[in-house]
Amino acid sequence: RFVPKRMVPFSFPLSKCALWDPVPMGNVTGAHITYYRNPRLSLVEKTLRLAYRHAKQNEKKSFSCFLLGTLAVDEDGEGITLTIDRFDPGREV
C-alpha cells in the first residue's frame, strides 16, 4: 500500500543508556492506523452540540478540550470504528 511522505519513523528521546541497538534493520513498515484498516468515525450529536456551545461561550479564540470515545475493530476485521460520545472541557489551569 501507499505510505504518505508525511509519515516519519519512530524516534525516542536521547538517553545515556540504550537498551537496544538503534541501527535500523530490515524493511520499513508502516504503522499508521489506516494502513491495514478502513476507519469510520461516529460522533454522538449531543457531544457535538456540547462542544459547539462551549466554543461559542468561550471568550478566547483558542481553547483546549477533550473528546472521549472508544475504538473498536469491526466484526469482519476489515475496519475500525471510533465512536466519540463524551465531551470534557478540561480545566483552565
Backbone hydrogen bonds, N-H to C=O, Kabsch-Sander energy under -0.5 kcal/mol:
donor,donor_aa,acceptor,acceptor_aa,energy
7,M,4,P,-1.2
35,Y,32,H,-1.8
36,Y,32,H,-0.5
37,R,33,I,-0.7
38,N,78,E,-1.6
40,R,80,I,-1.4
42,S,82,L,-3.1
44,V,84,I,-2.4
48,L,44,V,-1.8
49,R,45,E,-2.5
50,L,46,K,-2.2
51,A,47,T,-2.3
52,Y,48,L,-2.3
53,R,49,R,-2.6
54,H,50,L,-2.4
55,A,51,A,-2.2
56,K,52,Y,-2.2
57,Q,53,R,-2.0
58,N,54,H,-1.4
66,F,88,D,-3.1
68,L,66,F,-0.5
68,L,86,R,-2.4
70,T,83,T,-2.2
72,A,81,T,-2.2
74,D,79,G,-3.0
77,G,74,D,-1.6
80,I,38,N,-1.9
81,T,72,A,-3.0
82,L,40,R,-2.9
83,T,70,T,-2.8
83,T,81,T,-0.7
84,I,42,S,-3.0
84,I,82,L,-0.7
85,D,68,L,-1.9
85,D,83,T,-0.6
86,R,68,L,-1.9
88,D,66,F,-2.8
